[in-house]
Amino acid sequence: MTLPPTNILLDPTVLYAVSHSGGKDSQAQLIEVLKHVPAAQVAVFHADLGDIEWPGAKDLAQKQAEAAGVPFIVAHAVYKDGSPKSFLNKVEHQFARRPTAPSFPSKNQRWCTGELKTQPLDREIRRYATAHGFKTVVSCVGLRAAESDDRKAKAPWSHDAKKSIQARPWFEWLPIHSLETLDVWCVIRGAGQHPHPAYDGNERLSCLFCIYGSKRDLAHAAKAHPDVFQRYVEAEARTGYFLHMDRKPLTQLVAEAASLGA
């Protein structure tokens, strides 16, 4: 594991802001961070995605934070007028504004991560740091090199010049960047904790229906939450665009999973 520089680790005015989705990587990340950082300098932040995230994800993150004795803060995405921003109403906004452009996010236009997670989380992190007198922010994110080439290319420790503002430097730390999937499970089990129950059928725990979701995960979510699945299917039909990177309808991907026995 790559640790922050010694001067950062020894500085009591540094806030370690742990982003926690409720998934296994976030869970293992918090365990690892608390091995090296005093709990008084740690706070857990969760981006609430409403009914498009797996039920219980927020609860798991909150319970883990409370058990560790660290604050738990929930972030919500909003439009400029203060109204709630969700994945599906953003899709509708995109379609209404530019019907000839894809309404769903893509690899190069991943507004779902930026607008629904990163931006709300950063806003709450800044608020918390200001309210509690922290001079530096270390944003902890549970990305792992084994997940993709893009994530492999990321540095486990970096200075974020865009997010740094006068008198408050901002760094990004990827505490479990070097861990393999088996290592993550070992960290969680070794701490006497249990992962989200959706892992009984899922490979990953992201949104119920993710642009990168495997057919198995999509089918599992569709079976567990048919009402939400139907809303996605209706949004695809209404806009004429598809959610998944395969550019196939969700109904087809779920049917393909069923044909393979997934």
Backbone as CSV, one residue per row, in Angstrom:
resi,resn,N_x,N_y,N_z,CA_x,CA_y,CA_z,C_x,C_y,C_z
1,MET,0.840,-1.202,0.000,0.000,0.000,0.000,0.876,1.253,0.000
2,THR,0.520,2.210,-0.852,1.188,3.512,-0.848,0.525,4.395,0.190
3,LEU,1.308,4.873,1.152,0.783,5.734,2.209,1.009,7.203,1.853
4,PRO,0.225,8.102,2.427,0.488,9.536,2.241,1.877,9.883,2.781
5,PRO,2.463,10.986,2.319,3.756,11.416,2.844,3.713,11.575,4.363
6,THR,4.860,11.389,4.998,4.927,11.442,6.462,4.410,12.759,7.019
7,ASN,4.728,13.877,6.357,4.275,15.175,6.875,2.757,15.295,6.862
8,ILE,2.105,14.603,5.933,0.640,14.587,5.886,0.086,13.674,6.985
9,LEU,0.681,12.488,7.113,0.213,11.537,8.117,0.341,12.077,9.541
10,LEU,1.349,12.902,9.781,1.585,13.417,11.131,0.877,14.741,11.401
11,ASP,0.159,15.252,10.415,-0.493,16.558,10.555,-1.931,16.377,11.062
12,PRO,-2.240,16.847,12.268,-3.592,16.661,12.820,-4.655,17.546,12.179
13,THR,-4.251,18.454,11.283,-5.231,19.328,10.628,-5.674,18.784,9.271
14,VAL,-5.320,17.526,8.988,-5.694,16.888,7.723,-6.967,16.062,7.918
15,LEU,-7.943,16.270,7.040,-9.159,15.474,7.030,-9.021,14.355,6.002
16,TYR,-9.292,13.126,6.432,-9.336,11.985,5.521,-10.806,11.706,5.225
17,ALA,-11.230,12.112,4.048,-12.627,11.990,3.636,-12.797,10.702,2.842
18,VAL,-13.416,9.706,3.439,-13.554,8.388,2.824,-14.887,8.298,2.094
19,SER,-14.842,8.179,0.783,-16.059,7.988,-0.007,-16.486,6.526,0.108
20,HIS,-17.749,6.306,0.458,-18.214,4.946,0.753,-19.524,4.674,0.021
21,SER,-19.492,3.780,-0.946,-20.691,3.434,-1.727,-21.528,2.354,-1.065
22,GLY,-20.938,1.666,-0.084,-21.589,0.501,0.488,-21.089,-0.795,-0.119
23,GLY,-20.206,-0.677,-1.116,-19.634,-1.845,-1.776,-18.412,-2.378,-1.055
24,LYS,-17.927,-3.523,-1.534,-16.818,-4.212,-0.867,-15.535,-3.388,-0.858
25,ASP,-15.246,-2.671,-1.959,-14.011,-1.901,-2.019,-14.039,-0.732,-1.046
26,SER,-15.179,-0.075,-0.939,-15.308,1.010,0.037,-15.152,0.473,1.452
27,GLN,-15.743,-0.679,1.689,-15.691,-1.289,3.017,-14.253,-1.632,3.405
28,ALA,-13.535,-2.262,2.481,-12.139,-2.611,2.743,-11.285,-1.361,2.879
29,GLN,-11.601,-0.346,2.076,-10.845,0.900,2.135,-10.903,1.537,3.517
30,LEU,-12.109,1.626,4.099,-12.236,2.245,5.417,-11.457,1.461,6.469
31,ILE,-11.505,0.140,6.373,-10.733,-0.693,7.302,-9.253,-0.358,7.205
32,GLU,-8.738,-0.243,5.978,-7.319,0.026,5.776,-6.930,1.443,6.203
33,VAL,-7.773,2.419,5.899,-7.471,3.804,6.280,-7.326,3.921,7.798
34,LEU,-8.225,3.268,8.527,-8.208,3.380,9.987,-7.038,2.649,10.630
35,LYS,-6.318,1.858,9.860,-5.093,1.235,10.370,-3.951,2.244,10.446
36,HIS,-4.082,3.346,9.703,-2.977,4.297,9.586,-3.325,5.713,10.020
37,VAL,-4.613,5.999,10.171,-5.054,7.373,10.439,-5.924,7.398,11.699
38,PRO,-5.717,8.362,12.591,-6.573,8.477,13.778,-8.030,8.701,13.391
39,ALA,-8.939,8.048,14.105,-10.362,8.169,13.801,-10.842,9.608,13.872
40,ALA,-10.205,10.425,14.709,-10.608,11.831,14.851,-10.400,12.630,13.574
41,GLN,-9.597,12.084,12.645,-9.332,12.778,11.383,-10.058,12.145,10.202
42,VAL,-10.939,11.206,10.482,-11.633,10.472,9.417,-13.116,10.792,9.455
43,ALA,-13.705,10.972,8.278,-15.157,11.082,8.137,-15.557,10.306,6.895
44,VAL,-16.715,9.672,6.949,-17.214,8.867,5.833,-18.322,9.624,5.117
45,PHE,-18.255,9.632,3.787,-19.223,10.360,2.960,-19.872,9.394,1.973
46,HIS,-21.200,9.451,1.897,-21.952,8.570,0.999,-22.833,9.396,0.074
47,ALA,-22.727,9.155,-1.233,-23.593,9.806,-2.214,-24.872,9.000,-2.334
48,ASP,-25.979,9.573,-1.862,-27.269,8.880,-1.870,-27.870,8.975,-3.274
49,LEU,-28.029,7.836,-3.926,-28.553,7.785,-5.289,-30.025,7.412,-5.335
50,GLY,-30.655,7.331,-4.171,-32.070,7.004,-4.134,-32.325,5.550,-4.486
51,ASP,-33.430,5.286,-5.189,-33.817,3.900,-5.426,-33.079,3.238,-6.580
52,ILE,-32.084,3.929,-7.173,-31.305,3.255,-8.213,-30.052,2.593,-7.642
53,GLU,-29.793,2.780,-6.330,-28.694,2.056,-5.712,-29.275,0.879,-4.929
54,TRP,-28.452,-0.103,-4.665,-28.916,-1.281,-3.954,-29.414,-0.901,-2.563
55,PRO,-30.639,-1.294,-2.200,-31.133,-1.032,-0.855,-30.164,-1.613,0.184
56,GLY,-29.923,-0.853,1.222,-29.016,-1.302,2.271,-27.587,-0.844,2.095
57,ALA,-27.241,-0.294,0.919,-25.861,0.165,0.695,-25.515,1.323,1.636
58,LYS,-26.419,2.289,1.719,-26.186,3.416,2.623,-26.145,2.952,4.082
59,ASP,-27.031,2.036,4.434,-27.071,1.540,5.814,-25.773,0.839,6.187
60,LEU,-25.233,0.045,5.260,-23.971,-0.644,5.539,-22.850,0.361,5.777
61,ALA,-22.779,1.380,4.907,-21.742,2.400,5.066,-21.892,3.125,6.402
62,GLN,-23.119,3.451,6.753,-23.367,4.169,8.013,-23.009,3.310,9.219
63,LYS,-23.397,2.055,9.201,-23.109,1.174,10.331,-21.608,0.955,10.499
64,GLN,-20.891,0.834,9.392,-19.442,0.650,9.488,-18.785,1.907,10.060
65,ALA,-19.270,3.082,9.616,-18.731,4.337,10.141,-19.019,4.467,11.630
66,GLU,-20.242,4.189,12.023,-20.629,4.310,13.433,-19.852,3.327,14.306
67,ALA,-19.645,2.111,13.811,-18.886,1.114,14.572,-17.431,1.551,14.765
68,ALA,-16.917,2.296,13.787,-15.541,2.797,13.879,-15.447,4.095,14.668
69,GLY,-16.603,4.671,14.995,-16.611,5.912,15.757,-16.250,7.132,14.945
70,VAL,-16.603,7.111,13.648,-16.296,8.263,12.795,-17.599,8.833,12.233
71,PRO,-17.641,10.124,11.915,-18.867,10.748,11.386,-19.277,10.161,10.044
72,PHE,-20.585,10.205,9.795,-21.145,9.721,8.535,-21.986,10.835,7.937
73,ILE,-21.644,11.248,6.723,-22.319,12.370,6.060,-22.883,11.898,4.727
74,VAL,-24.124,12.252,4.464,-24.787,11.861,3.217,-24.851,13.058,2.267
75,ALA,-24.492,12.833,1.013,-24.536,13.879,-0.015,-25.645,13.582,-1.007
76,HIS,-26.351,14.628,-1.424,-27.421,14.493,-2.412,-27.142,15.407,-3.605
77,ALA,-27.415,14.926,-4.797,-27.255,15.747,-6.000,-28.482,16.635,-6.186
78,VAL,-28.240,17.888,-6.563,-29.344,18.820,-6.801,-29.043,19.657,-8.043
79,TYR,-30.117,20.155,-8.662,-29.971,21.102,-9.770,-29.730,22.500,-9.191
80,LYS,-29.435,23.447,-10.056,-29.147,24.804,-9.603,-30.303,25.431,-8.843
81,ASP,-31.527,25.018,-9.167,-32.692,25.573,-8.468,-32.974,24.868,-7.140
82,GLY,-32.115,23.907,-6.791,-32.270,23.200,-5.530,-33.119,21.956,-5.595
83,SER,-33.710,21.659,-6.742,-34.542,20.456,-6.872,-33.656,19.214,-6.974
84,PRO,-34.166,18.069,-6.521,-33.364,16.837,-6.532,-32.968,16.417,-7.940
85,LYS,-31.720,15.994,-8.083,-31.232,15.459,-9.352,-31.032,13.961,-9.192
86,SER,-31.654,13.195,-10.061,-31.497,11.745,-10.037,-31.017,11.270,-11.397
87,PHE,-30.633,10.017,-11.464,-30.152,9.477,-12.734,-31.219,9.572,-13.814
88,LEU,-32.407,9.096,-13.516,-33.444,9.027,-14.545,-34.021,10.393,-14.902
89,ASN,-34.124,11.314,-13.928,-34.632,12.630,-14.346,-33.562,13.411,-15.109
90,LYS,-32.275,13.097,-14.850,-31.206,13.699,-15.653,-31.244,13.176,-17.087
91,VAL,-31.536,11.890,-17.250,-31.694,11.327,-18.598,-32.805,12.053,-19.347
92,GLU,-33.913,12.296,-18.654,-35.030,13.008,-19.274,-34.643,14.447,-19.627
93,HIS,-33.900,15.105,-18.753,-33.427,16.468,-19.029,-32.515,16.488,-20.250
94,GLN,-31.619,15.496,-20.318,-30.704,15.412,-21.453,-31.489,15.249,-22.759
95,PHE,-32.478,14.381,-22.731,-33.258,14.112,-23.934,-34.068,15.338,-24.355
96,ALA,-34.639,16.037,-23.371,-35.440,17.224,-23.684,-34.573,18.337,-24.260
97,ARG,-33.339,18.428,-23.765,-32.447,19.503,-24.201,-31.817,19.206,-25.553
98,ARG,-31.385,17.948,-25.746,-30.735,17.569,-27.002,-31.191,16.179,-27.417
99,PRO,-32.345,16.060,-28.017,-32.881,14.739,-28.366,-32.048,13.976,-29.391
100,THR,-31.180,14.668,-30.121,-30.358,13.980,-31.118,-29.032,13.491,-30.535
101,ALA,-28.786,13.770,-29.250,-27.563,13.315,-28.585,-27.927,12.230,-27.584
102,PRO,-27.009,11.284,-27.317,-27.308,10.209,-26.370,-27.778,10.752,-25.016
103,SER,-28.857,10.203,-24.505,-29.415,10.662,-23.235,-28.727,10.016,-22.042
104,PHE,-28.153,8.835,-22.247,-27.486,8.119,-21.164,-25.997,8.440,-21.159
105,PRO,-25.335,8.258,-20.020,-23.890,8.523,-19.963,-23.104,7.498,-20.777
106,SER,-21.854,7.836,-21.062,-20.965,6.943,-21.797,-19.594,6.995,-21.128
107,LYS,-18.651,6.239,-21.650,-17.304,6.229,-21.071,-16.696,7.622,-21.084
108,ASN,-16.896,8.352,-22.172,-16.302,9.690,-22.292,-17.178,10.796,-21.719
109,GLN,-18.425,10.487,-21.451,-19.349,11.470,-20.876,-20.043,10.840,-19.667
110,ARG,-19.236,10.531,-18.648,-19.785,9.822,-17.483,-20.332,10.821,-16.480
111,TRP,-21.363,11.530,-16.895,-21.933,12.534,-15.998,-22.571,11.894,-14.773
112,CYS,-22.915,10.614,-14.856,-23.530,9.951,-13.701,-22.578,9.956,-12.513
113,THR,-21.303,9.675,-12.751,-20.318,9.701,-11.667,-20.048,11.128,-11.219
114,GLY,-19.824,12.015,-12.176,-19.477,13.391,-11.821,-20.599,14.140,-11.132
115,GLU,-21.791,14.112,-11.714,-22.882,14.937,-11.206,-23.642,14.311,-10.041
116,LEU,-23.690,12.991,-9.984,-24.470,12.337,-8.929,-23.620,11.883,-7.750
117,LYS,-22.326,11.755,-7.969,-21.452,11.273,-6.892,-20.359,12.282,-6.543
118,THR,-19.425,12.493,-7.481,-18.240,13.283,-7.164,-18.566,14.703,-6.724
119,GLN,-19.368,15.419,-7.495,-19.667,16.810,-7.154,-20.400,16.953,-5.823
120,PRO,-21.462,16.175,-5.565,-22.116,16.268,-4.251,-21.186,15.879,-3.099
121,LEU,-20.366,14.851,-3.303,-19.434,14.440,-2.261,-18.419,15.541,-1.965
122,ASP,-17.845,16.113,-3.020,-16.861,17.183,-2.826,-17.475,18.368,-2.090
123,ARG,-18.718,18.697,-2.406,-19.405,19.803,-1.731,-19.514,19.538,-0.232
124,GLU,-19.920,18.334,0.132,-20.078,18.007,1.551,-18.731,17.892,2.255
125,ILE,-17.718,17.411,1.546,-16.377,17.332,2.130,-15.870,18.731,2.470
126,ARG,-16.057,19.677,1.544,-15.618,21.050,1.800,-16.367,21.650,2.995
127,ARG,-17.661,21.422,3.039,-18.459,21.945,4.147,-17.971,21.397,5.483
128,TYR,-17.727,20.088,5.498,-17.295,19.451,6.740,-15.912,19.949,7.155
129,ALA,-15.007,20.039,6.191,-13.653,20.506,6.496,-13.680,21.924,7.055
130,THR,-14.470,22.797,6.461,-14.581,24.185,6.931,-15.184,24.240,8.328
131,ALA,-16.253,23.493,8.547,-16.948,23.525,9.837,-16.092,22.993,10.972
132,HIS,-15.151,22.103,10.663,-14.359,21.474,11.721,-12.892,21.904,11.722
133,GLY,-12.566,22.907,10.936,-11.244,23.513,11.004,-10.111,22.722,10.387
134,PHE,-10.424,21.815,9.471,-9.354,21.067,8.806,-8.725,21.927,7.713
135,LYS,-7.405,21.895,7.632,-6.671,22.748,6.689,-6.354,22.057,5.370
136,THR,-6.373,20.734,5.377,-6.035,19.955,4.191,-7.032,18.817,4.049
137,VAL,-7.363,18.482,2.820,-8.269,17.365,2.545,-7.516,16.260,1.813
138,VAL,-7.654,15.048,2.315,-7.213,13.859,1.599,-8.472,13.066,1.262
139,SER,-8.828,13.058,0.002,-10.010,12.337,-0.459,-9.622,10.884,-0.726
140,CYS,-10.235,9.974,0.014,-9.907,8.548,-0.092,-10.943,7.850,-0.956
141,VAL,-10.481,7.174,-1.988,-11.379,6.540,-2.951,-10.961,5.084,-3.129
142,GLY,-11.932,4.176,-3.144,-11.640,2.747,-3.200,-11.475,2.191,-4.599
143,LEU,-10.674,2.829,-5.419,-10.401,2.321,-6.767,-9.230,1.347,-6.722
144,ARG,-9.307,0.285,-7.545,-8.248,-0.718,-7.578,-7.711,-0.894,-9.000
145,ALA,-6.411,-1.087,-9.099,-5.761,-1.254,-10.401,-6.286,-2.474,-11.148
146,ALA,-6.692,-3.505,-10.401,-7.132,-4.750,-11.035,-8.464,-4.618,-11.755
147,GLU,-9.186,-3.518,-11.536,-10.526,-3.385,-12.103,-10.527,-3.006,-13.578
148,SER,-9.563,-2.208,-14.011,-9.546,-1.771,-15.413,-8.203,-1.135,-15.729
149,ASP,-7.912,-0.994,-17.017,-6.666,-0.339,-17.430,-6.661,1.129,-17.003
150,ASP,-7.822,1.775,-17.080,-7.899,3.180,-16.678,-7.548,3.347,-15.203
151,ARG,-8.075,2.456,-14.380,-7.798,2.557,-12.942,-6.364,2.138,-12.614
152,LYS,-5.831,1.204,-13.389,-4.439,0.797,-13.206,-3.496,1.967,-13.446
153,ALA,-3.865,2.846,-14.365,-3.008,3.976,-14.725,-3.036,5.103,-13.687
154,LYS,-3.982,5.066,-12.773,-4.101,6.132,-11.787,-3.021,6.004,-10.715
155,ALA,-2.527,7.141,-10.259,-1.528,7.147,-9.187,-2.229,6.946,-7.850
156,PRO,-1.680,6.105,-6.961,-2.322,5.885,-5.671,-2.286,7.097,-4.745
157,TRP,-1.396,8.053,-5.038,-1.333,9.297,-4.261,-1.100,10.446,-5.233
158,SER,-1.930,11.474,-5.165,-1.760,12.597,-6.089,-2.320,13.879,-5.495
159,HIS,-1.791,14.984,-5.985,-2.295,16.307,-5.613,-3.327,16.725,-6.643
160,ASP,-4.501,17.150,-6.200,-5.555,17.579,-7.102,-5.557,19.105,-7.172
161,ALA,-4.913,19.626,-8.203,-4.772,21.075,-8.324,-6.111,21.768,-8.530
162,LYS,-7.029,21.109,-9.246,-8.326,21.734,-9.520,-9.162,21.893,-8.260
163,LYS,-9.065,20.926,-7.368,-9.871,20.987,-6.152,-9.184,21.728,-5.010
164,SER,-7.899,21.924,-5.146,-7.178,22.676,-4.119,-7.551,24.149,-4.227
165,ILE,-7.851,24.727,-3.097,-8.114,26.159,-3.058,-7.163,26.788,-2.060
166,GLN,-7.076,28.109,-2.080,-6.138,28.816,-1.199,-6.341,28.380,0.249
167,ALA,-5.234,28.018,0.881,-5.196,27.627,2.295,-5.777,26.241,2.556
168,ARG,-6.225,25.521,1.503,-6.690,24.148,1.722,-6.269,23.247,0.563
169,PRO,-5.085,22.662,0.631,-4.661,21.705,-0.395,-5.577,20.483,-0.395
170,TRP,-5.708,19.871,-1.561,-6.594,18.711,-1.724,-5.793,17.611,-2.410
171,PHE,-5.770,16.425,-1.786,-5.056,15.283,-2.341,-6.025,14.118,-2.532
172,GLU,-5.664,13.201,-3.419,-6.441,11.981,-3.595,-5.569,10.794,-3.229
173,TRP,-6.130,9.909,-2.403,-5.424,8.714,-1.960,-6.272,7.494,-2.308
174,LEU,-5.639,6.524,-2.946,-6.300,5.267,-3.293,-5.702,4.163,-2.414
175,PRO,-6.222,3.998,-1.207,-5.585,3.105,-0.224,-5.506,1.645,-0.628
176,ILE,-6.467,1.158,-1.423,-6.461,-0.267,-1.785,-6.164,-0.465,-3.268
177,HIS,-5.487,0.491,-3.868,-5.206,0.461,-5.306,-4.502,-0.819,-5.729
178,SER,-3.632,-1.356,-4.882,-2.824,-2.520,-5.252,-3.484,-3.852,-4.917
179,LEU,-4.657,-3.845,-4.285,-5.277,-5.091,-3.846,-6.016,-5.806,-4.981
180,GLU,-5.932,-7.122,-4.963,-6.742,-7.957,-5.845,-8.090,-8.209,-5.165
181,THR,-9.042,-8.739,-5.920,-10.376,-8.971,-5.370,-10.327,-9.876,-4.142
182,LEU,-9.543,-10.951,-4.198,-9.433,-11.861,-3.059,-8.885,-11.135,-1.832
183,ASP,-7.944,-10.222,-2.060,-7.391,-9.451,-0.950,-8.475,-8.628,-0.254
184,VAL,-9.375,-8.071,-1.059,-10.455,-7.253,-0.512,-11.338,-8.093,0.408
185,TRP,-11.707,-9.286,-0.064,-12.533,-10.159,0.768,-11.805,-10.543,2.055
186,CYS,-10.504,-10.756,1.954,-9.719,-11.119,3.136,-9.686,-9.976,4.150
187,VAL,-9.575,-8.745,3.665,-9.577,-7.585,4.555,-10.898,-7.500,5.311
188,ILE,-11.998,-7.669,4.592,-13.325,-7.573,5.210,-13.546,-8.694,6.212
189,ARG,-13.264,-9.926,5.809,-13.446,-11.058,6.712,-12.493,-10.981,7.888
190,GLY,-11.265,-10.521,7.617,-10.275,-10.407,8.688,-10.669,-9.410,9.754
191,ALA,-11.491,-8.435,9.375,-11.972,-7.439,10.333,-13.257,-7.891,11.021
192,GLY,-13.707,-9.112,10.707,-14.923,-9.628,11.318,-16.197,-8.998,10.776
193,GLN,-16.131,-8.462,9.561,-17.277,-7.795,8.963,-17.872,-8.642,7.836
194,HIS,-19.075,-8.247,7.415,-19.756,-8.932,6.319,-20.070,-7.928,5.210
195,PRO,-19.998,-8.343,3.947,-20.304,-7.440,2.837,-21.802,-7.314,2.621
196,HIS,-22.176,-6.453,1.728,-23.580,-6.285,1.365,-24.124,-7.611,0.826
197,PRO,-25.347,-7.991,1.202,-25.899,-9.279,0.757,-26.099,-9.406,-0.747
198,ALA,-26.110,-8.301,-1.481,-26.261,-8.400,-2.937,-25.114,-9.163,-3.581
199,TYR,-23.977,-9.266,-2.886,-22.850,-10.008,-3.436,-23.127,-11.507,-3.508
200,ASP,-24.224,-11.946,-2.939,-24.605,-13.344,-3.094,-24.915,-13.661,-4.559
201,GLY,-25.251,-12.626,-5.334,-25.530,-12.844,-6.756,-24.730,-11.937,-7.665
202,ASN,-24.220,-10.828,-7.098,-23.531,-9.819,-7.898,-22.017,-9.980,-7.906
203,GLU,-21.404,-9.566,-9.015,-19.953,-9.445,-9.078,-19.520,-8.108,-8.483
204,ARG,-20.297,-7.058,-8.774,-19.985,-5.716,-8.302,-21.247,-5.116,-7.678
205,LEU,-21.020,-4.127,-6.818,-22.150,-3.422,-6.219,-22.034,-1.957,-6.618
206,SER,-22.682,-1.607,-7.712,-22.695,-0.212,-8.140,-24.149,0.219,-8.126
207,CYS,-24.585,0.962,-9.101,-26.015,1.223,-9.234,-26.699,-0.096,-9.588
208,LEU,-28.007,-0.172,-9.383,-28.725,-1.381,-9.768,-28.456,-1.723,-11.226
209,PHE,-28.481,-0.686,-12.078,-28.242,-0.867,-13.506,-27.154,0.120,-13.930
210,CYS,-25.976,-0.420,-14.201,-24.793,0.399,-14.492,-24.409,0.251,-15.951
211,ILE,-23.836,1.303,-16.517,-23.410,1.250,-17.916,-22.335,0.191,-18.136
212,TYR,-21.629,-0.196,-17.061,-20.586,-1.217,-17.164,-21.016,-2.545,-16.531
213,GLY,-22.256,-2.652,-16.083,-22.699,-3.847,-15.375,-22.615,-5.107,-16.218
214,SER,-22.234,-6.217,-15.591,-22.230,-7.496,-16.301,-23.672,-7.948,-16.521
215,LYS,-23.863,-8.843,-17.476,-25.213,-9.360,-17.739,-25.774,-10.025,-16.486
216,ARG,-24.914,-10.699,-15.765,-25.345,-11.375,-14.538,-25.845,-10.362,-13.520
217,ASP,-25.089,-9.275,-13.328,-25.501,-8.261,-12.357,-26.791,-7.575,-12.773
218,LEU,-26.923,-7.302,-14.063,-28.144,-6.661,-14.564,-29.355,-7.567,-14.349
219,ALA,-29.179,-8.844,-14.618,-30.280,-9.793,-14.463,-30.656,-9.948,-12.993
220,HIS,-29.645,-9.973,-12.138,-29.910,-10.085,-10.702,-30.696,-8.878,-10.205
221,ALA,-30.297,-7.694,-10.655,-30.998,-6.474,-10.246,-32.421,-6.439,-10.795
222,ALA,-32.589,-6.870,-12.044,-33.919,-6.861,-12.653,-34.875,-7.793,-11.913
223,LYS,-34.357,-8.927,-11.468,-35.183,-9.877,-10.730,-35.522,-9.347,-9.347
224,ALA,-34.540,-8.720,-8.706,-34.739,-8.229,-7.337,-35.577,-6.958,-7.292
225,HIS,-35.481,-6.132,-8.367,-36.172,-4.837,-8.366,-36.829,-4.584,-9.720
226,PRO,-37.874,-5.352,-10.027,-38.522,-5.231,-11.335,-39.145,-3.869,-11.588
227,ASP,-39.560,-3.177,-10.530,-40.170,-1.857,-10.707,-39.152,-0.843,-11.214
228,VAL,-37.953,-0.862,-10.643,-36.901,0.051,-11.098,-36.443,-0.343,-12.499
229,PHE,-36.317,-1.642,-12.744,-35.944,-2.128,-14.075,-36.915,-1.607,-15.128
230,GLN,-38.197,-1.636,-14.837,-39.203,-1.176,-15.784,-39.044,0.304,-16.088
231,ARG,-38.664,1.092,-15.094,-38.452,2.528,-15.320,-37.278,2.767,-16.269
232,TYR,-36.225,1.974,-16.141,-35.093,2.087,-17.073,-35.522,1.667,-18.482
233,VAL,-36.260,0.587,-18.572,-36.723,0.103,-19.877,-37.591,1.161,-20.551
234,GLU,-38.463,1.789,-19.782,-39.318,2.849,-20.331,-38.495,4.052,-20.775
235,ALA,-37.455,4.392,-20.021,-36.597,5.521,-20.397,-35.854,5.224,-21.693
236,GLU,-35.393,3.975,-21.866,-34.739,3.597,-23.121,-35.720,3.720,-24.286
237,ALA,-36.946,3.244,-24.080,-37.940,3.289,-25.158,-38.313,4.722,-25.505
238,ARG,-38.420,5.561,-24.490,-38.855,6.945,-24.703,-37.783,7.768,-25.412
239,THR,-36.519,7.544,-25.064,-35.433,8.356,-25.631,-34.864,7.757,-26.915
240,GLY,-34.994,6.443,-27.067,-34.402,5.784,-28.227,-32.931,5.475,-28.055
241,TYR,-32.428,5.643,-26.832,-31.018,5.350,-26.536,-30.945,4.254,-25.483
242,PHE,-29.752,3.608,-25.384,-29.585,2.497,-24.454,-28.602,2.854,-23.348
243,LEU,-28.866,2.320,-22.175,-28.009,2.577,-21.011,-26.635,1.949,-21.148
244,HIS,-26.589,0.685,-21.523,-25.364,-0.092,-21.382,-24.333,0.198,-22.468
245,MET,-23.059,0.003,-22.114,-21.973,0.235,-23.061,-22.046,-0.693,-24.269
246,ASP,-22.716,-1.827,-24.131,-22.883,-2.745,-25.265,-23.854,-2.200,-26.308
247,ARG,-24.571,-1.120,-25.933,-25.562,-0.496,-26.806,-26.629,-1.494,-27.251
248,LYS,-27.060,-2.284,-26.276,-28.184,-3.187,-26.450,-29.246,-2.827,-25.417
249,PRO,-30.526,-3.075,-25.699,-31.564,-2.799,-24.705,-31.346,-3.637,-23.446
250,LEU,-31.719,-3.083,-22.310,-31.588,-3.824,-21.057,-32.366,-5.135,-21.110
251,THR,-33.532,-5.103,-21.740,-34.331,-6.328,-21.826,-33.572,-7.433,-22.553
252,GLN,-32.821,-7.060,-23.583,-32.047,-8.048,-24.329,-30.894,-8.585,-23.498
253,LEU,-30.201,-7.701,-22.782,-29.067,-8.127,-21.959,-29.524,-9.067,-20.848
254,VAL,-30.656,-8.749,-20.243,-31.185,-9.601,-19.183,-31.617,-10.949,-19.756
255,ALA,-32.226,-10.925,-20.951,-32.628,-12.188,-21.592,-31.422,-13.027,-21.951
256,GLU,-30.340,-12.394,-22.402,-29.111,-13.123,-22.731,-28.512,-13.761,-21.491
257,ALA,-28.596,-13.049,-20.357,-28.091,-13.612,-19.112,-28.885,-14.849,-18.718
258,ALA,-30.203,-14.765,-18.902,-31.060,-15.901,-18.568,-30.757,-17.106,-19.457
259,SER,-30.469,-16.845,-20.735,-30.189,-17.942,-21.664,-28.870,-18.633,-21.329
260,LEU,-27.985,-17.907,-20.660,-26.695,-18.473,-20.265,-26.749,-19.081,-18.861
261,GLY,-27.923,-18.975,-18.240,-28.077,-19.514,-16.888,-27.456,-18.653,-15.825
262,ALA,-27.202,-17.364,-16.141,-26.571,-16.454,-15.166,-27.580,-16.020,-14.116
